[in-house]
Amino acid sequence: MAEKTEKTEKKTTARTTRAKAPAKAASTRSASTAKAPGKAAVAARPVGKRTVARKRAAPVPAAAGEKEQFTWRKLRRKTKVGVVVSAKMAKTITVEVGRFREHPLYKKMIRLRKRFAAHDENGDAKAGDLVRIQESRPFSATKRWRLVEVISRAGEAGAAAPRVADIEKALEEQEGVTDILAPEREEEEPETEEKAKE
C-alpha cells in the first residue's frame, strides 16, 4: 500500500512541475527582457502554428552611380501567362490560363483552363493579347491579380506569319517550276501580239 501511495505522489508532483515549467520559462523571459539595459520591454506575440518566420534576403548594394531598377522578377509572387479573353470592364481584364495535366487513371493528357480577373490600370491589354499577370493584394471581390506586361499583341503573330501565296511561290522556285514555265509564257505573248496587229 505504501508503494502505491508513493507512486501516485510522484505522478502528481511530476504533473504539477510540467504545468509550472512553461509559466516559469515565460516569467524568466519577461524578466530578462525587462532587466536588459537600454531596451524597452516588449510583450512577446504568440506565434500560430501556420505562421512561418521568413528570412529576408539582404539587399544587394548597387554599383556607384547606378539606380536600382524595379522588376517584377524580384518579388516572390506567383506569375501566370495567359490570353486575354475579355477587356470590356473598366481597369479589369479576364485572362484565361491553360495547362495540361495527366488523367490519374487513363493517363491521357487533359487540357485545363481557368480564368482570372486581373487589374489593368492603364487599359493596355486588349482581347486576344498574350499577357503575364502577377498575384497581388485584393482589388475587389474577384480580383487578386494584376497585369505585369503584355507579351504579344493579338495580331502580331498573324502579321509576322508568311502568306500562303508567298509560300507557294517559294516552293515553286525551290522545285524549279518557274524556270520551266517562264520561257513558254514569254514566247506565247509575242505571237498573240503579232496576230492582233494583223
Secondary structure, 3 states (H helix, E strand, C coil): CHHHHHHHHHHHHHHHHHHHHHHHHHHHHHHHHHHCCCCCCCCCCCCCCCCCCCCCCCCCCCCCCCCCCCCHHHCCCCEEEEEEEECCCCCEEEEEEEEEEECCCCCCEEEEEEEEEEECCCCCCCCCCEEEEEECCCCCCCCCEEEEEEEECCCHHHHHCCCHHHHHHHHHHHHCHHHHHHHHHHHHHHHHHHHHHC
